[in-house]
């Protein structure tokens, strides 16, 4: 990844409060037009990272830059480029949606005529046109979140830092938010999204990073991370008949373990497999030659929740985040 491709970069970023380490030695590179999901428990360092990138907090040591501009020494240059949307934000009573957007556009000193055009654009991209004349304080939480995103877009920032944007939203509102995030990335924005709702990140993010106790444990494309974290694979064998005989063959294979026959009555046998692709091909060939009529053999994908729990629960056994520039979020 070249410097021109990287919009957000952190190098050895650390923040301490006395003896408390909130963030330790963060190395991260996020490309343009990219959605990066930031996962971690409360106090893991997610919000600390976001506040440093937004220029709201100075790091104890290390560097962070946006578009090549150092966030610590050039805050005035950072502000037009970056916007921070916290998980909850204030709204003004008795102010309509378009007035709310106009107010913030004026705060960014956007002239009146282009400000009106900008309001129309952010209403359209955030899908909030239908309630432009409604009072902001009467909107549902999901609607307010979309208006909040529209507000952050008024001055056309390059980077959106979003802390738990789907928190407290109902399922329909989460779908709207997920679609909105994807539209923003497709429109050229770079997003760093912190969330505890892991399926939302799996559905929308280009890559993720998992924080544990202030350190970035893994980072990269979701599927790459799931592959790295899995020490053996969960497999499911489906047969038309002879499930117990197929299980007996699996028991003889040294790469197979934890054979589960709970659903043998419906032709399913689940097990763990530690072999490589060649060993899997040999296993399948052996099963096909056996008495059971094989329908399928598939790997059960590791979920993002399982990856998070693996890092949180057995973090000492997980390799540190990759440092290669070829990794989209190394």
GUNU-767476 format. One line per field, with one value per residue: x, z negated, y negated of N, C-alpha, C in turn; residue in three letters; chain; residue number from 1. Coordinates in steps of 0.1 Angstrom, whole numbers, plus 5000, padded with zeros to 4 digits. Atoms other than C-alpha are relative to their C-alpha. Example, Ala and Ser with C-alpha at 12.3 -4.5 7.8 and 13.67 -1.06 7.14 Angstrom:
# residues 2
n_x <- [5009	4991]
n_z <- [5000	5000]
n_y <- [5012	5011]
ca_x <- [5123	5137]
ca_z <- [4922	4929]
ca_y <- [5045	5011]
c_x <- [5009	4992]
c_z <- [5000	4992]
c_y <- [4988	4989]
r <- [ALA	SER]
c <- [A	A]
k <- [1	2]
END
This chain:
# residues 330
n_x <- [5008	4992	5005	5011	5012	5003	5005	4998	4988	4995	4987	4996	5009	5001	5006	5001	5005	4992	4996	5010	4997	5013	4997	4986	4992	5009	4995	5012	5001	5013	5000	5011	5012	4999	5007	4992	5008	4991	5007	4993	5009	4999	4987	4990	4992	5006	5003	4987	4994	5009	4998	4987	5001	5009	4993	5006	4992	4986	4994	4988	4989	5004	5005	5012	5002	5011	4996	4986	4999	4999	5012	4995	4994	5007	5014	5008	5001	5007	5014	5008	4999	5004	5012	5002	5014	5001	5012	5011	4997	5011	5008	5005	5015	5007	4993	5003	4988	4993	4994	4989	4989	4996	4992	4986	4993	4996	4989	4988	4999	5004	5009	5014	5004	4995	5004	5013	4997	4994	5010	5008	4992	4999	5014	5002	4991	5003	5014	5008	5008	5014	5003	4992	5007	5004	4991	4990	5002	5012	4996	4995	4986	4994	5001	4990	4986	4998	4998	4986	4991	5002	4993	4985	4996	5002	4988	4994	4988	4995	5000	5010	4997	5014	5000	5012	5011	5012	5004	5013	5009	5008	4994	5001	4991	4986	4999	4998	4987	4990	5000	4995	4986	4994	5001	4990	4987	5001	4999	4986	4996	4993	5007	4996	5013	4999	5013	5001	5009	4990	5006	5001	4986	4998	5008	4998	4987	4990	4991	5003	4989	5005	4992	5002	4992	4993	4991	5007	4996	5001	5006	4999	5012	5007	4998	4986	4999	5006	4991	4989	5004	5005	4989	5005	5013	5012	5005	5013	5002	5014	5001	5013	5002	4988	4993	4991	4989	4991	4993	4989	4988	4994	4993	4987	4991	4993	5003	5014	5002	5012	5010	5013	5011	5013	5010	4998	5013	5003	4989	4990	4989	4991	4988	4989	4990	4987	4991	5000	5009	4997	5006	5015	5004	4998	5011	5012	4999	5002	5015	5007	4998	5006	5014	5009	5001	4996	5007	4991	4990	4997	4995	5009	4991	4999	5008	4993	5001	4990	4987	4999	4998	4987	4990	5002	4998	4987	4993	4985	4997	5003	4989	5002	5004	4989	4994	4997	5007	5010	5013	5008	5001	4989]
n_z <- [5000	4999	5009	4993	5002	5014	5005	5015	5004	5014	5002	5014	5007	5014	5009	5014	5011	5012	4998	4992	4985	4992	4987	5001	4988	4989	4986	4992	4988	4994	4986	4996	4996	5007	5012	5010	5013	5012	5009	5012	5012	5006	5006	4992	4993	4988	5000	5001	4987	4992	5005	4995	4985	4998	5005	5013	5011	4996	5005	5009	4991	4987	4991	4993	4989	4991	4988	5001	5010	5013	5008	5013	4998	4990	5002	4992	4987	5001	5003	4988	4994	5009	5009	5010	5004	5012	5000	5002	4998	5003	4990	5004	5000	4991	4988	4990	4995	4991	5008	5007	4991	4996	5011	5000	4988	5003	5010	4992	4991	4986	4995	5000	4988	5000	5012	4996	4991	5009	5008	4991	4997	5011	5003	4991	5002	5013	4999	5010	4993	5003	5013	5000	5007	5013	5010	5003	5013	5000	4992	5006	5001	4987	4991	5005	4996	4986	4999	5005	4989	4991	5006	4999	4986	4995	4995	4990	5006	4993	5010	5010	5012	5005	5012	5002	4993	5001	5014	5004	4989	4998	4988	4987	5000	4998	4986	4994	5003	4993	4986	5000	5001	4987	4990	5003	4995	4985	4996	5002	5014	5007	5013	5011	5007	5012	5003	5007	4993	4991	4986	4992	4994	4990	4988	4993	5001	4991	5009	5014	5010	5013	5011	5012	5010	4995	4990	4988	4999	4986	4991	4986	4994	5010	4998	5004	5015	5004	4996	5009	5014	5001	5001	4992	4994	5003	4987	5000	4990	4998	4993	4999	5009	5005	5007	5011	4993	4996	5013	5004	4991	5005	5012	4997	4993	5010	4999	5004	5015	5005	4990	5007	4993	5005	4989	4991	4995	4988	4991	5002	5009	5001	5006	4999	4991	5001	4989	4990	4989	4995	5009	4999	4987	5003	5009	4992	4991	5008	5003	4988	4997	5010	4999	5001	4988	5004	4993	5000	5011	5000	5012	5007	5001	5013	5001	5005	5015	5004	4999	5011	5012	4999	5003	5014	5010	4999	4992	5000	4990	4987	4995	4999	4987	4990	4998	4985	4993	4991	5007	4998	5012	5008]
n_y <- [5012	5013	5010	5007	4991	4999	5013	5000	4992	5001	4994	5000	5009	4996	5010	4996	5009	4995	4986	4993	5000	4999	4996	4997	4996	4997	5002	4998	5007	4998	5006	5009	4994	4987	5000	4992	4997	5000	4992	4999	5002	5013	5003	4993	5011	5004	5014	5007	5002	5009	5014	5004	5003	5012	5012	5004	4995	4999	4987	5001	4998	4995	5010	4997	5009	4999	5006	5005	5011	4996	5004	5006	5013	5008	4998	5009	4994	4987	5002	4999	4987	4989	5003	4990	4998	4991	4991	5009	5014	5009	5007	5012	5000	5009	5003	4990	4994	5009	5011	4994	4999	5014	5006	4995	5005	5014	5000	4997	5012	4998	5010	4997	4993	4986	4993	4994	4988	4990	4995	4991	4988	4992	4994	4989	4988	4994	4996	5007	5011	4999	5007	5013	5011	4995	5005	4990	4993	4990	4989	4988	4999	4996	5011	5009	4995	5003	5014	5003	4997	5011	5012	4999	5001	5014	5007	4991	4995	4987	4989	5000	4991	4997	4992	4992	5006	4992	4997	5003	5000	4988	4993	5008	5011	4995	4998	5013	5005	4992	5005	5014	4999	4995	5011	5010	4995	5000	5014	5005	5002	4990	4999	4992	4998	4993	4994	4987	4992	4994	4997	5012	5002	4990	5002	5013	5004	4994	4993	5002	4998	4996	5005	4994	5006	5011	4996	4994	4986	4996	5010	4996	4996	4992	4986	4997	4999	4987	4988	5001	4997	4986	4991	4989	5004	4993	4995	4994	4990	4996	4987	4995	4989	4995	5010	4994	4994	5012	5006	4991	5003	5012	4997	4993	5010	5008	5015	5002	4999	5006	4996	5002	4992	5004	5001	4988	4996	5008	4999	5010	4996	5011	4996	5009	4995	5007	4998	5010	4997	4987	4990	5000	4993	4986	4996	4999	4988	4989	4999	4997	4986	4992	4995	5011	5008	5014	5012	5012	5002	5014	5007	5009	5012	5006	5013	5011	4999	4990	5006	5010	4993	4994	5010	5004	4989	4994	5010	4997	4990	5006	5008	5014	5004	5000	5014	5001	5011	4994	4998	5012	5008	4995]
ca_x <- [5000	5015	5012	4988	4964	4965	4943	4945	4979	4989	5024	5032	5002	5000	4978	4983	4966	4992	4997	4967	4974	4943	4960	4994	5016	4988	5000	4973	4968	4934	4930	4907	4871	4873	4851	4872	4854	4869	4860	4867	4851	4844	4877	4896	4908	4884	4871	4906	4918	4888	4894	4930	4923	4896	4922	4903	4930	4968	4987	5013	5036	5035	5020	4987	4979	4950	4958	4994	4986	4997	4967	4988	5005	4981	4946	4934	4941	4926	4892	4879	4890	4877	4843	4835	4800	4796	4771	4748	4746	4725	4697	4681	4644	4620	4644	4634	4658	4667	4672	4694	4716	4716	4728	4758	4765	4766	4789	4813	4810	4795	4780	4742	4737	4761	4749	4714	4727	4747	4717	4698	4728	4732	4694	4695	4726	4714	4678	4663	4645	4611	4614	4633	4605	4600	4614	4646	4637	4605	4624	4631	4666	4673	4661	4682	4713	4708	4703	4735	4753	4738	4751	4786	4786	4778	4814	4823	4849	4872	4870	4841	4849	4817	4814	4787	4765	4740	4738	4702	4687	4659	4666	4651	4671	4703	4696	4692	4724	4744	4732	4741	4776	4782	4769	4793	4823	4811	4809	4846	4845	4868	4850	4863	4833	4834	4807	4797	4771	4795	4771	4767	4805	4807	4781	4794	4831	4860	4883	4883	4907	4902	4914	4920	4933	4945	4964	4954	4955	4945	4937	4929	4902	4875	4879	4917	4913	4889	4913	4942	4923	4910	4935	4913	4882	4847	4833	4799	4793	4759	4750	4719	4724	4750	4759	4774	4796	4809	4816	4836	4858	4863	4874	4902	4916	4942	4932	4896	4884	4853	4830	4793	4765	4737	4720	4729	4692	4690	4722	4745	4779	4800	4836	4869	4895	4932	4945	4953	4934	4952	4943	4907	4906	4920	4894	4866	4879	4880	4844	4832	4846	4829	4794	4778	4763	4779	4758	4783	4813	4816	4834	4813	4826	4839	4817	4830	4817	4838	4868	4862	4859	4890	4910	4895	4897	4930	4947	4982	4978	4968	4995	4998	4983	5002	5026	5028	5019	5001	4974	4945	4945	4979]
ca_z <- [5000	5010	4989	5016	5009	4972	4956	4919	4904	4868	4858	4823	4811	4773	4747	4709	4679	4651	4647	4668	4705	4726	4759	4765	4796	4822	4858	4884	4920	4935	4973	4990	4997	4970	4941	4911	4882	4848	4823	4786	4751	4731	4722	4749	4765	4793	4783	4773	4808	4824	4802	4811	4848	4844	4828	4795	4775	4776	4776	4750	4777	4813	4843	4861	4895	4918	4954	4945	4919	4884	4860	4830	4845	4872	4856	4876	4908	4895	4886	4922	4931	4902	4884	4853	4847	4811	4801	4789	4797	4788	4809	4807	4796	4821	4850	4882	4899	4927	4902	4881	4911	4922	4887	4889	4925	4913	4884	4910	4929	4960	4980	4982	5018	5018	4983	4997	5024	4997	4976	5005	5012	4976	4972	5003	4995	4959	4971	4948	4974	4963	4928	4938	4923	4891	4858	4849	4813	4824	4845	4836	4826	4860	4878	4855	4862	4900	4895	4874	4903	4926	4903	4903	4941	4944	4948	4970	4947	4961	4929	4907	4872	4859	4824	4821	4849	4846	4808	4796	4831	4840	4868	4896	4885	4884	4920	4930	4912	4928	4963	4955	4945	4977	4998	4980	4988	5024	5025	5016	4978	4955	4923	4890	4873	4837	4828	4804	4829	4846	4874	4885	4890	4908	4932	4941	4933	4958	4929	4891	4861	4828	4797	4764	4733	4753	4779	4815	4816	4852	4882	4918	4941	4921	4938	4934	4897	4893	4911	4889	4856	4864	4852	4867	4888	4879	4906	4914	4933	4948	4958	4971	4949	4929	4907	4879	4904	4918	4882	4876	4906	4893	4859	4876	4893	4871	4884	4872	4836	4816	4838	4830	4839	4823	4857	4872	4876	4902	4918	4903	4887	4874	4864	4861	4888	4885	4918	4949	4982	4995	4964	4968	5004	4992	4964	4989	5013	4985	4974	5010	5012	4980	4973	4967	4996	4993	5001	4991	4969	4959	4935	4909	4911	4879	4869	4861	4825	4822	4834	4809	4781	4792	4790	4757	4740	4753	4765	4755	4781	4809	4832	4831	4859	4891	4899	4937	4959	4981	4955	4961	4924	4912]
ca_y <- [5000	4966	4935	4920	4950	4946	4919	4928	4939	4946	4954	4965	4946	4947	4930	4933	4918	4921	4959	4967	4976	4968	4974	4991	4991	4989	4994	4990	4980	4975	4969	4943	4953	4980	4990	5002	5019	5013	5040	5041	5042	5011	4995	5014	4981	4976	4942	4931	4938	4920	4889	4888	4890	4863	4840	4840	4858	4857	4890	4897	4909	4921	4904	4903	4887	4881	4875	4870	4843	4849	4848	4837	4807	4795	4796	4766	4785	4817	4802	4798	4833	4853	4855	4874	4888	4901	4927	4900	4864	4834	4819	4786	4783	4768	4769	4786	4810	4786	4758	4781	4788	4751	4741	4764	4754	4718	4728	4742	4708	4723	4695	4694	4705	4735	4743	4749	4772	4790	4795	4811	4834	4846	4852	4873	4895	4900	4908	4882	4861	4874	4858	4826	4804	4825	4812	4830	4837	4856	4881	4917	4927	4943	4912	4890	4911	4906	4869	4869	4885	4858	4831	4845	4844	4807	4796	4826	4843	4871	4892	4901	4915	4932	4944	4971	4957	4986	4986	4987	4990	5014	5040	5018	4988	5009	5019	4983	4974	5002	4991	4955	4965	4984	4954	4931	4953	4957	4919	4916	4914	4933	4946	4959	4975	4986	5011	5039	5052	5076	5089	5053	5050	5083	5072	5038	5035	5040	5049	5050	5046	5062	5044	5061	5043	5013	5034	5042	5080	5086	5064	5071	5084	5102	5136	5134	5128	5157	5180	5168	5173	5208	5234	5262	5261	5269	5292	5306	5338	5345	5381	5398	5428	5447	5417	5438	5457	5423	5411	5443	5435	5400	5414	5433	5401	5383	5349	5354	5348	5338	5359	5350	5374	5354	5348	5382	5389	5362	5372	5346	5354	5325	5326	5306	5309	5299	5309	5289	5288	5319	5338	5327	5339	5373	5374	5368	5394	5419	5411	5413	5448	5459	5472	5438	5419	5384	5353	5326	5318	5282	5259	5241	5205	5190	5160	5126	5131	5162	5143	5115	5140	5158	5127	5116	5150	5164	5133	5146	5173	5149	5134	5096	5076	5079	5050	5057	5027	5052	5057	5033	5024	5035]
c_x <- [5009	4994	4988	4987	4995	4995	5002	5013	5003	5013	5004	4991	4997	4994	5000	4994	5007	5005	4991	5003	4987	5003	5015	5005	4991	5007	4989	5000	4987	4999	4988	4988	4998	4992	5008	4992	5010	4993	5008	4990	5001	5013	5012	5009	4994	4997	5012	5006	4992	5003	5013	5000	4991	5007	4995	5009	5014	5005	5011	5012	4995	4994	4987	4998	4988	5004	5014	5002	5000	4989	5004	5004	4993	4984	4991	4998	4992	4985	4991	5000	4993	4987	4998	4985	4999	4988	4987	5004	4988	4993	4994	4984	4994	5008	4997	5013	5008	5006	5012	5013	5005	5008	5014	5008	5005	5012	5013	5003	4998	4991	4986	4996	5006	4996	4986	5001	5006	4990	4992	5008	5000	4987	4998	5009	4997	4985	4992	4991	4985	4996	5008	4993	4995	5010	5009	4997	4988	5004	5004	5015	5007	5000	5010	5014	5003	5001	5014	5010	4999	5007	5015	5005	4999	5012	5009	5014	5005	4998	4989	5004	4987	5001	4987	4988	4987	4995	4985	4990	4992	5005	4998	5009	5014	5002	5002	5014	5011	5000	5006	5015	5007	4999	5011	5013	5000	5001	5014	5004	5008	4993	5008	4988	5003	4986	5001	4991	5008	4994	4999	5014	5003	4993	5004	5015	5009	5011	4997	5013	4993	5009	4997	5010	5010	5010	4992	5006	5001	4994	5001	4986	4993	5003	5014	5002	4994	5008	5012	4997	4996	5012	4996	4986	4988	4994	4986	4998	4985	4999	4985	4997	5014	5009	5010	5013	5010	5007	5011	5012	5007	5008	5014	5010	5006	4997	4986	4998	4986	4988	4986	4990	4986	4989	5002	4987	4996	5012	5012	5011	5010	5012	5010	5010	5012	5009	4999	4990	5002	4995	4985	4996	5002	4989	4987	5000	4997	4985	4992	5001	4994	4986	4990	4999	5001	4992	5009	5009	5003	5006	4990	5008	5000	4994	5009	4999	5010	5014	5003	5003	5013	5011	4999	5003	5013	5009	5015	5003	4998	5011	4996	4996	5011	5005	5003	4992	4991	4987	4992	4998	5012	5005]
c_z <- [5000	4991	5006	4998	4986	4995	4985	4997	4986	4999	4986	4991	4986	4992	4986	4992	4987	5003	5009	5015	5007	5014	5001	5014	5012	5014	5010	5012	5007	5014	5002	5004	4993	4987	4991	4987	4989	4989	4987	4988	4995	4993	5007	5007	5013	5001	4998	5014	5008	4995	5004	5014	5003	4995	4986	4988	5005	4996	4991	5008	5013	5009	5007	5011	5008	5013	5000	4990	4986	4991	4988	5002	5010	4998	5009	5014	5000	5000	5013	5007	4993	4992	4991	4996	4988	5000	4997	5001	4997	5012	4994	5001	5010	5012	5010	5005	5009	4993	4992	5009	5005	4989	5000	5012	4998	4990	5007	5011	5014	5005	5003	5012	5001	4988	5003	5008	4992	4992	5008	5002	4987	4996	5009	4997	4986	4999	4989	5006	4995	4987	4999	4992	4986	4990	4996	4987	5000	5008	4992	4999	5013	5009	4995	5004	5015	5002	4995	5010	5010	4996	5002	5014	5006	5005	5008	4995	5008	4991	4990	4989	4993	4989	4997	5007	5000	4986	4998	5012	5002	5013	5013	5001	5002	5015	5008	4998	5008	5015	5001	4999	5013	5011	4998	5005	5015	5005	4998	4986	4995	4986	4991	4991	4988	4997	4991	5007	5011	5013	5009	5007	5011	5013	5008	5001	5011	4992	4986	4992	4987	4989	4987	4990	5006	5012	5012	5002	5014	5008	5014	5005	4991	5002	4997	4985	4995	5003	4990	4986	4999	5000	5007	5005	4995	5013	4998	5012	5001	5008	5002	4990	4994	4992	4990	5007	5005	4988	4996	5009	4996	4987	5003	5006	4989	5000	4995	4985	4997	5009	4992	5009	4995	5010	5010	5006	5012	5010	4999	4990	5000	4992	5003	5009	5000	5012	5010	5011	5006	4991	5000	5012	4998	4991	5008	5009	4992	4996	5012	5003	4989	5002	5001	5014	4997	5008	5001	4988	5001	4987	4994	4998	4985	5000	4994	4984	4995	5000	4989	4987	4999	4996	4985	4990	5000	5008	5001	5011	5014	5005	5000	5014	5010	5003	5015	5006	5010	4994	5001	4987	4991	4991]
c_y <- [4987	4990	4993	5008	4999	4986	4999	5009	4997	5008	4999	4992	5005	4989	5006	4989	5004	5014	5008	4998	5002	5005	5002	5004	5004	4997	5004	4992	5003	4993	4990	5009	5014	4999	5010	5001	5001	5007	5001	4998	4986	4998	5007	4990	4995	4985	4991	4998	4990	4986	4995	4996	4988	4987	4995	5004	5002	5014	4998	5002	5007	4989	5005	4989	5003	4993	4994	4989	5006	4995	4992	4986	4991	5001	4991	5005	5013	4998	5001	5014	5011	4996	5012	5000	5010	5008	4993	4986	4991	4994	4988	5001	4990	4995	5011	5006	4991	4988	5005	5001	4986	4994	5005	4996	4986	5000	5003	4989	5004	4989	5005	5009	5014	5008	5007	5012	5011	5007	5011	5013	5009	5007	5012	5012	5007	5005	4994	4989	5000	4993	4987	4989	5005	4994	5011	5007	5009	5013	5012	5000	5003	4988	4989	5003	4996	4985	4996	5002	4988	4988	5001	4998	4986	4994	5009	5005	5012	5012	4998	5010	5002	5009	5006	4994	5007	5003	4995	5000	5013	5006	4992	4988	5004	5003	4987	4994	5007	4996	4986	5001	5004	4989	4990	5004	5000	4986	4994	4998	5012	5000	5009	5001	5009	5006	5013	5010	5007	5004	4988	4997	5010	4998	4988	4996	5007	5007	4996	5000	5003	4996	5009	4994	4990	5004	5006	5014	5005	4989	5005	5003	5011	5015	5004	5002	5013	5012	5000	5005	5015	5010	5013	4996	5008	5005	5007	5010	5004	5013	5003	5011	5004	4989	5005	5006	4989	4995	5010	4998	4987	5002	5006	4990	4991	4985	4997	5002	4994	5004	5000	5007	4995	4999	5011	5004	4993	5000	4990	5005	4988	5004	4989	5006	4991	5001	4989	5004	5014	5011	5001	5007	5015	5005	5002	5012	5013	5002	5004	5015	5009	5003	4989	4993	4985	4990	4988	5001	4985	4995	4991	4987	4995	4986	4989	5000	5010	4995	4990	5007	5007	4991	4995	5011	5006	4992	5003	5010	4995	4992	4985	4996	4999	4986	4998	4989	5006	5002	4987	4992	5004	4989]
r <- [UNK	UNK	UNK	UNK	UNK	UNK	UNK	UNK	UNK	UNK	UNK	UNK	UNK	UNK	UNK	UNK	UNK	UNK	UNK	UNK	UNK	UNK	UNK	UNK	UNK	UNK	UNK	UNK	UNK	UNK	UNK	UNK	UNK	UNK	UNK	UNK	UNK	UNK	UNK	UNK	UNK	UNK	UNK	UNK	UNK	UNK	UNK	UNK	UNK	UNK	UNK	UNK	UNK	UNK	UNK	UNK	UNK	UNK	UNK	UNK	UNK	UNK	UNK	UNK	UNK	UNK	UNK	UNK	UNK	UNK	UNK	UNK	UNK	UNK	UNK	UNK	UNK	UNK	UNK	UNK	UNK	UNK	UNK	UNK	UNK	UNK	UNK	UNK	UNK	UNK	UNK	UNK	UNK	UNK	UNK	UNK	UNK	UNK	UNK	UNK	UNK	UNK	UNK	UNK	UNK	UNK	UNK	UNK	UNK	UNK	UNK	UNK	UNK	UNK	UNK	UNK	UNK	UNK	UNK	UNK	UNK	UNK	UNK	UNK	UNK	UNK	UNK	UNK	UNK	UNK	UNK	UNK	UNK	UNK	UNK	UNK	UNK	UNK	UNK	UNK	UNK	UNK	UNK	UNK	UNK	UNK	UNK	UNK	UNK	UNK	UNK	UNK	UNK	UNK	UNK	UNK	UNK	UNK	UNK	UNK	UNK	UNK	UNK	UNK	UNK	UNK	UNK	UNK	UNK	UNK	UNK	UNK	UNK	UNK	UNK	UNK	UNK	UNK	UNK	UNK	UNK	UNK	UNK	UNK	UNK	UNK	UNK	UNK	UNK	UNK	UNK	UNK	UNK	UNK	UNK	UNK	UNK	UNK	UNK	UNK	UNK	UNK	UNK	UNK	UNK	UNK	UNK	UNK	UNK	UNK	UNK	UNK	UNK	UNK	UNK	UNK	UNK	UNK	UNK	UNK	UNK	UNK	UNK	UNK	UNK	UNK	UNK	UNK	UNK	UNK	UNK	UNK	UNK	UNK	UNK	UNK	UNK	UNK	UNK	UNK	UNK	UNK	UNK	UNK	UNK	UNK	UNK	UNK	UNK	UNK	UNK	UNK	UNK	UNK	UNK	UNK	UNK	UNK	UNK	UNK	UNK	UNK	UNK	UNK	UNK	UNK	UNK	UNK	UNK	UNK	UNK	UNK	UNK	UNK	UNK	UNK	UNK	UNK	UNK	UNK	UNK	UNK	UNK	UNK	UNK	UNK	UNK	UNK	UNK	UNK	UNK	UNK	UNK	UNK	UNK	UNK	UNK	UNK	UNK	UNK	UNK	UNK	UNK	UNK	UNK	UNK	UNK	UNK	UNK	UNK	UNK	UNK	UNK	UNK	UNK	UNK	UNK	UNK	UNK	UNK	UNK	UNK	UNK	UNK	UNK	UNK	UNK	UNK	UNK	UNK]
c <- [A	A	A	A	A	A	A	A	A	A	A	A	A	A	A	A	A	A	A	A	A	A	A	A	A	A	A	A	A	A	A	A	A	A	A	A	A	A	A	A	A	A	A	A	A	A	A	A	A	A	A	A	A	A	A	A	A	A	A	A	A	A	A	A	A	A	A	A	A	A	A	A	A	A	A	A	A	A	A	A	A	A	A	A	A	A	A	A	A	A	A	A	A	A	A	A	A	A	A	A	A	A	A	A	A	A	A	A	A	A	A	A	A	A	A	A	A	A	A	A	A	A	A	A	A	A	A	A	A	A	A	A	A	A	A	A	A	A	A	A	A	A	A	A	A	A	A	A	A	A	A	A	A	A	A	A	A	A	A	A	A	A	A	A	A	A	A	A	A	A	A	A	A	A	A	A	A	A	A	A	A	A	A	A	A	A	A	A	A	A	A	A	A	A	A	A	A	A	A	A	A	A	A	A	A	A	A	A	A	A	A	A	A	A	A	A	A	A	A	A	A	A	A	A	A	A	A	A	A	A	A	A	A	A	A	A	A	A	A	A	A	A	A	A	A	A	A	A	A	A	A	A	A	A	A	A	A	A	A	A	A	A	A	A	A	A	A	A	A	A	A	A	A	A	A	A	A	A	A	A	A	A	A	A	A	A	A	A	A	A	A	A	A	A	A	A	A	A	A	A	A	A	A	A	A	A	A	A	A	A	A	A	A	A	A	A	A	A	A	A	A	A	A	A	A	A	A	A	A	A]
k <- [1	2	3	4	5	6	7	8	9	10	11	12	13	14	15	16	17	18	19	20	21	22	23	24	25	26	27	28	29	30	31	32	33	34	35	36	37	38	39	40	41	42	43	44	45	46	47	48	49	50	51	52	53	54	55	56	57	58	59	60	61	62	63	64	65	66	67	68	69	70	71	72	73	74	75	76	77	78	79	80	81	82	83	84	85	86	87	88	89	90	91	92	93	94	95	96	97	98	99	100	101	102	103	104	105	106	107	108	109	110	111	112	113	114	115	116	117	118	119	120	121	122	123	124	125	126	127	128	129	130	131	132	133	134	135	136	137	138	139	140	141	142	143	144	145	146	147	148	149	150	151	152	153	154	155	156	157	158	159	160	161	162	163	164	165	166	167	168	169	170	171	172	173	174	175	176	177	178	179	180	181	182	183	184	185	186	187	188	189	190	191	192	193	194	195	196	197	198	199	200	201	202	203	204	205	206	207	208	209	210	211	212	213	214	215	216	217	218	219	220	221	222	223	224	225	226	227	228	229	230	231	232	233	234	235	236	237	238	239	240	241	242	243	244	245	246	247	248	249	250	251	252	253	254	255	256	257	258	259	260	261	262	263	264	265	266	267	268	269	270	271	272	273	274	275	276	277	278	279	280	281	282	283	284	285	286	287	288	289	290	291	292	293	294	295	296	297	298	299	300	301	302	303	304	305	306	307	308	309	310	311	312	313	314	315	316	317	318	319	320	321	322	323	324	325	326	327	328	329	330]
END
